Amino acid sequence: MTDTADLVADLLDRVRTLEDKAAVHEVLTAYGPAVDAGDAEAVGRLWAEDAVYDIDIRVMRGREAITEMVRTAPHQDYIHEGCGHLLDPVHIRVDGDTAVATCHSLLLRRNPDEDSFRVWRVSANRFELARIDGRWLIERRTARLLDGSAAARDLLGRAAG
């Protein structure tokens, strides 16, 4: 290969990685608005068919279980009382057709008596994604409450690689 061909190949790889990171970022940042709108179908489209959502209080297996969580209590109660699911800047590593994203998530809930909001939950999150039929989808989300436990720290510590 010539120097030019090497340069072009390197640039193509770098652009592909940037595009993949942007696509993964779009999937993850679509979750909060969809779940807060109560749009179970939009939430479901972010997950692989056999996805697992492992949160410290329960484990949901499969896209249907995850979408059902959006349709039912207590999630519907949170929406009607006022809530916001927020992710901080996401650390994304792409390796071919798989990716891992690590971040914090905050669940804000409205205090109707004070017309204010409070941080109700802060969690460490690890998302494992795969490119399936040309689309990035969440295969597994593991979330652990940042309560001083080793499990939450370990999730965050794995971001560095």
C-alpha positions as CSV (number, residue, x, y, z in Angstrom):
1,M,0.0,0.0,0.0
2,T,1.1,3.5,-0.6
3,D,1.3,6.2,2.1
4,T,-1.9,7.7,0.7
5,A,-3.8,4.4,0.7
6,D,-2.7,3.8,4.3
7,L,-3.8,7.3,5.3
8,V,-7.2,6.8,3.6
9,A,-7.7,3.5,5.3
10,D,-6.8,5.0,8.7
11,L,-9.2,7.9,8.1
12,L,-12.0,5.5,7.1
13,D,-11.5,3.5,10.3
14,R,-11.5,6.6,12.4
15,V,-14.6,8.0,10.7
16,R,-16.4,4.6,11.1
17,T,-15.5,4.6,14.9
18,L,-16.8,8.2,15.3
19,E,-20.0,7.3,13.4
20,D,-20.5,4.2,15.6
21,K,-19.9,6.2,18.8
22,A,-22.4,8.8,17.6
23,A,-25.0,6.1,16.8
24,V,-24.5,4.5,20.3
25,H,-24.8,7.9,21.9
26,E,-28.1,8.5,20.0
27,V,-29.5,5.2,21.3
28,L,-28.6,5.9,24.9
29,T,-29.8,9.6,24.9
30,A,-33.1,8.6,23.4
31,Y,-34.0,6.5,26.4
32,G,-34.7,9.3,28.9
33,P,-37.1,11.3,26.7
34,A,-38.9,8.1,25.6
35,V,-39.3,6.7,29.1
36,D,-40.4,10.1,30.6
37,A,-42.9,10.5,27.8
38,G,-44.3,7.0,28.6
39,D,-43.6,5.9,25.0
40,A,-43.1,2.2,25.6
41,E,-42.8,1.4,21.9
42,A,-40.0,4.0,21.5
43,V,-38.2,2.5,24.6
44,G,-38.6,-1.0,23.2
45,R,-37.0,0.0,19.9
46,L,-33.8,0.7,21.7
47,W,-33.4,-2.8,23.0
48,A,-32.5,-6.1,21.4
49,E,-35.3,-8.8,21.5
50,D,-33.5,-10.8,24.2
51,A,-32.1,-7.8,26.1
52,V,-31.6,-7.8,29.9
53,Y,-32.1,-4.8,32.1
54,D,-30.5,-5.6,35.4
55,I,-31.2,-2.9,38.0
56,D,-30.4,-3.5,41.6
57,I,-34.1,-3.8,42.6
58,R,-35.1,-6.3,39.8
59,V,-34.1,-7.9,36.5
60,M,-36.2,-7.6,33.3
61,R,-35.6,-10.1,30.6
62,G,-36.6,-9.4,27.0
63,R,-37.8,-6.4,25.1
64,E,-41.4,-7.0,26.1
65,A,-40.6,-7.0,29.8
66,I,-38.8,-3.7,29.5
67,T,-41.6,-2.1,27.5
68,E,-44.1,-3.4,30.0
69,M,-42.2,-1.6,32.8
70,V,-42.9,1.7,31.0
71,R,-46.6,0.9,30.7
72,T,-47.2,0.0,34.4
73,A,-46.9,1.2,37.9
74,P,-44.7,2.4,39.5
75,H,-43.3,4.0,36.3
76,Q,-46.6,5.4,35.2
77,D,-46.9,7.0,38.7
78,Y,-43.5,8.7,38.3
79,I,-44.5,10.1,34.9
80,H,-47.8,11.5,36.2
81,E,-46.2,13.0,39.3
82,G,-43.3,14.5,37.2
83,C,-40.0,12.9,36.6
84,G,-36.8,13.1,34.5
85,H,-34.3,10.3,33.7
86,L,-30.9,11.9,32.9
87,L,-27.6,10.3,31.8
88,D,-24.4,12.2,32.3
89,P,-21.8,12.3,29.5
90,V,-21.4,8.7,28.4
91,H,-18.0,7.0,28.0
92,I,-18.3,4.8,24.9
93,R,-15.9,2.1,23.7
94,V,-16.6,0.5,20.3
95,D,-15.1,-2.8,19.2
96,G,-16.4,-3.9,15.8
97,D,-20.1,-4.7,16.1
98,T,-20.2,-4.4,19.9
99,A,-19.9,-1.4,22.2
100,V,-19.8,-0.7,26.0
101,A,-21.0,2.5,27.4
102,T,-20.6,3.6,31.0
103,C,-22.2,6.5,32.8
104,H,-24.2,7.8,35.8
105,S,-27.9,8.1,35.6
106,L,-30.1,10.3,37.7
107,L,-33.8,10.0,38.3
108,L,-35.4,13.3,39.3
109,R,-38.8,13.3,40.8
110,R,-41.1,16.3,41.4
111,N,-42.0,17.4,44.9
112,P,-45.6,18.6,44.2
113,D,-45.9,20.2,47.7
114,E,-42.8,22.4,47.1
115,D,-43.1,22.8,43.3
116,S,-39.5,21.6,43.0
117,F,-37.5,18.5,42.1
118,R,-35.3,16.2,44.0
119,V,-32.7,13.7,43.0
120,W,-34.3,10.4,43.9
121,R,-31.8,7.9,42.5
122,V,-28.2,8.1,41.3
123,S,-26.9,4.9,39.7
124,A,-23.8,3.6,38.0
125,N,-24.6,2.1,34.6
126,R,-23.0,-0.2,32.1
127,F,-24.7,-0.6,28.7
128,E,-23.6,-3.4,26.4
129,L,-24.7,-2.9,22.8
130,A,-24.5,-4.7,19.5
131,R,-25.0,-3.8,15.9
132,I,-28.0,-6.0,14.9
133,D,-29.3,-5.8,11.3
134,G,-27.3,-2.6,10.9
135,R,-28.7,-0.9,14.0
136,W,-27.1,-0.4,17.4
137,L,-29.3,-1.9,20.1
138,I,-29.0,-2.4,23.9
139,E,-28.3,-6.0,24.8
140,R,-27.8,-5.5,28.5
141,R,-28.0,-2.6,30.9
142,T,-26.7,-3.1,34.4
143,A,-27.4,-0.4,36.9
144,R,-26.3,-0.2,40.5
145,L,-27.3,2.4,43.1
146,L,-24.4,4.6,44.1
147,D,-24.8,3.8,47.8
148,G,-21.2,3.2,48.6
149,S,-21.3,-0.4,47.5
150,A,-18.4,-2.1,45.6
151,A,-20.8,-3.2,42.9
152,A,-21.5,0.4,41.7
153,R,-17.8,1.4,41.9
154,D,-16.8,-1.7,40.0
155,L,-19.3,-0.9,37.2
156,L,-17.8,2.6,36.9
157,G,-14.2,1.4,37.2
158,R,-14.6,-0.9,34.2
159,A,-15.1,2.1,31.9
160,A,-11.3,2.7,31.6
161,G,-11.0,-0.6,29.8
